[in-house]
Amino acid sequence: MDSQTQQTYWVTGASSGIGKALTLELANQGHKLIISSRKREELDKLSREFPELIKVIPCDVANSKEMQSLFSLNMPELQSLDGIFLCAGVCEYIDLPNFNLDVFQRVFSINYMGTVNSCAAAYPLLNNSVLLNQNTKPFIIGLCSMSSYLGFPRAEAYGASKAAMAYFLDSLRADIGDRIDVIPVYMGFVKTPMTAQNDFPMPFLISSEQAAKGILKKITKRPLRINFPWRLHLMLSIFTRLQRFWYSFVIPRMRRSGSFS
Ligand SMILES: NC(=O)c1ccc[n+]([C@@H]2O[C@H](COP(=O)([O-])OP(=O)(O)OC[C@H]3O[C@@H](n4cnc5c(N)ncnc54)[C@H](OP(=O)(O)O)[C@@H]3O)[C@@H](O)[C@H]2O)c1
């Protein structure tokens, strides 16, 4: 790949699932990558596959203090970033009647504050890419979720954190969209370690490789948002127009028996 087309991207949540699949896809395309997550060993394994292209910077995205100096401490030579893929996230469910407040704190600190911390850390470098007058507009891609279209059982923490994340990205676009593209990705079900815990049917389930390829294909057109896969998006979009039907007929069949005792 020549230096004109080779880009430098940051991928968070790169140790597993969609972030790992994006890392492999982008490295195979010849781009330079900085990859992050908490588990250094997993990141190092990826870096060993592409030693010329991948640099590892482990971090906890929920740690605002650590995130503030992430690049200046670990990679002071880095001048700019062409794009970032925010894949770090966790899913924990609520089992009512226990409003487990620790779960709310944890999920919001990683999914919502982790996104804010990551954008704050990368913003100066994305902005430098604009100032250096490079050919392509830099971007922020955030992995949101179709779970925020409608209320799902047990998703009081996870779904709400993803809705907050999506709103944050929309608002960020309103402020910086003239210079940096901000694109929330509303993902459907993807087979990853995160969804391995799900004990309910996951319609239109795709692999993490399909998810990565689909996201990379769709961002070439720089849409305002990506909804993927489209079949689940269509199905849930219809239910957003038929909310009484969703809450009265679909949801009771999804509820765990006895979960609201
Ligand atoms: N899979 C789906 O069906 C689906 C659907 C909609 C949206 N999403 C979203 O897509 C993203 C990726 O999910 P996935 O399915 O690929 O899950 P995954 O396989 O569990 O990967 C999650 C990644 O996030 C990292 N991570 C978690 N907490 C972190 C923290 N505090 N700091 C830094 N990194 C952290 C994990 O690495 P470490 O443990 O090494 O930190 C891991 O690399 C998530 O934001 C998820 O909400 C997934």
The ligand as an SDF file (V2000), in Angstrom:
LIG
                    3D

 48 52  0  0  0  0  0  0  0  0999 V2000
  -22.1700   -8.4470   19.6020 N   0  0  0  0  0  0  0  0  0  0  0  0
  -23.3210   -7.8210   19.3660 C   0  0  0  0  0  0  0  0  0  0  0  0
  -24.3580   -8.4390   19.0210 O   0  0  0  0  0  0  0  0  0  0  0  0
  -23.3970   -6.3170   19.4810 C   0  0  0  0  0  0  0  0  0  0  0  0
  -24.6000   -5.7000   19.1120 C   0  0  0  0  0  0  0  0  0  0  0  0
  -24.6960   -4.3260   19.2180 C   0  0  0  0  0  0  0  0  0  0  0  0
  -23.6210   -3.5820   19.6460 C   0  0  0  0  0  0  0  0  0  0  0  0
  -22.4760   -4.2000   20.0130 N   0  0  0  0  0  0  0  0  0  0  0  0
  -21.3670   -3.3680   20.5060 C   0  0  0  0  0  0  0  0  0  0  0  0
  -20.2040   -3.6430   19.7810 O   0  0  0  0  0  0  0  0  0  0  0  0
  -19.0540   -3.4360   20.6320 C   0  0  0  0  0  0  0  0  0  0  0  0
  -18.1660   -4.6710   20.5520 C   0  0  0  0  0  0  0  0  0  0  0  0
  -18.8920   -5.7620   21.1100 O   0  0  0  0  0  0  0  0  0  0  0  0
  -18.4810   -7.2880   20.8880 P   0  0  0  0  0  0  0  0  0  0  0  0
  -19.7320   -8.0300   20.6530 O   0  0  0  0  0  0  0  0  0  0  0  0
  -17.3690   -7.3750   19.9260 O   0  0  0  0  0  0  0  0  0  0  0  0
  -18.0210   -7.6580   22.3750 O   0  0  0  0  0  0  0  0  0  0  0  0
  -16.7360   -8.3780   22.9770 P   0  0  0  0  0  0  0  0  0  0  0  0
  -16.2900   -9.4790   22.0880 O   0  0  0  0  0  0  0  0  0  0  0  0
  -17.0980   -8.6760   24.3820 O   0  0  0  0  0  0  0  0  0  0  0  0
  -15.6410   -7.2220   22.9250 O   0  0  0  0  0  0  0  0  0  0  0  0
  -15.7000   -6.1260   23.7760 C   0  0  0  0  0  0  0  0  0  0  0  0
  -14.3570   -5.4370   23.7340 C   0  0  0  0  0  0  0  0  0  0  0  0
  -14.4030   -4.3070   24.6110 O   0  0  0  0  0  0  0  0  0  0  0  0
  -13.2180   -4.3220   25.4150 C   0  0  0  0  0  0  0  0  0  0  0  0
  -13.5080   -3.6370   26.6740 N   0  0  0  0  0  0  0  0  0  0  0  0
  -14.4860   -3.9180   27.5660 C   0  0  0  0  0  0  0  0  0  0  0  0
  -14.4100   -3.0930   28.6150 N   0  0  0  0  0  0  0  0  0  0  0  0
  -13.3570   -2.2570   28.3670 C   0  0  0  0  0  0  0  0  0  0  0  0
  -12.7570   -1.2000   29.0820 C   0  0  0  0  0  0  0  0  0  0  0  0
  -13.2160   -0.7980   30.2830 N   0  0  0  0  0  0  0  0  0  0  0  0
  -11.6910   -0.5640   28.5310 N   0  0  0  0  0  0  0  0  0  0  0  0
  -11.2030   -0.9600   27.3360 C   0  0  0  0  0  0  0  0  0  0  0  0
  -11.7240   -1.9600   26.6150 N   0  0  0  0  0  0  0  0  0  0  0  0
  -12.7920   -2.5970   27.1290 C   0  0  0  0  0  0  0  0  0  0  0  0
  -12.9110   -5.8050   25.6080 C   0  0  0  0  0  0  0  0  0  0  0  0
  -11.5470   -6.0270   25.8700 O   0  0  0  0  0  0  0  0  0  0  0  0
  -10.8630   -6.2160   27.3030 P   0  0  0  0  0  0  0  0  0  0  0  0
  -11.6870   -7.1850   28.0830 O   0  0  0  0  0  0  0  0  0  0  0  0
   -9.4990   -6.7030   26.9220 O   0  0  0  0  0  0  0  0  0  0  0  0
  -10.8110   -4.8660   27.9210 O   0  0  0  0  0  0  0  0  0  0  0  0
  -13.2130   -6.3230   24.2090 C   0  0  0  0  0  0  0  0  0  0  0  0
  -12.1090   -6.1230   23.3700 O   0  0  0  0  0  0  0  0  0  0  0  0
  -19.6060   -3.1730   22.0320 C   0  0  0  0  0  0  0  0  0  0  0  0
  -19.6090   -1.7990   22.2830 O   0  0  0  0  0  0  0  0  0  0  0  0
  -21.0230   -3.6840   21.9610 C   0  0  0  0  0  0  0  0  0  0  0  0
  -21.8680   -3.0170   22.8530 O   0  0  0  0  0  0  0  0  0  0  0  0
  -22.3270   -5.5640   19.9370 C   0  0  0  0  0  0  0  0  0  0  0  0
  1  2  1  0
  2  3  2  0
  2  4  1  0
  4  5  1  0
  4 48  2  0
  5  6  2  0
  6  7  1  0
  7  8  2  0
  8  9  1  0
  8 48  1  0
  9 10  1  0
  9 46  1  0
 10 11  1  0
 11 12  1  0
 11 44  1  0
 12 13  1  0
 13 14  1  0
 14 15  2  0
 14 16  1  0
 14 17  1  0
 17 18  1  0
 18 19  2  0
 18 20  1  0
 18 21  1  0
 21 22  1  0
 22 23  1  0
 23 24  1  0
 23 42  1  0
 24 25  1  0
 25 26  1  0
 25 36  1  0
 26 27  1  0
 26 35  1  0
 27 28  2  0
 28 29  1  0
 29 30  1  0
 29 35  2  0
 30 31  1  0
 30 32  2  0
 32 33  1  0
 33 34  2  0
 34 35  1  0
 36 37  1  0
 36 42  1  0
 37 38  1  0
 38 39  2  0
 38 40  1  0
 38 41  1  0
 42 43  1  0
 44 45  1  0
 44 46  1  0
 46 47  1  0
M  CHG  2   8   1  16  -1
M  END
$$$$
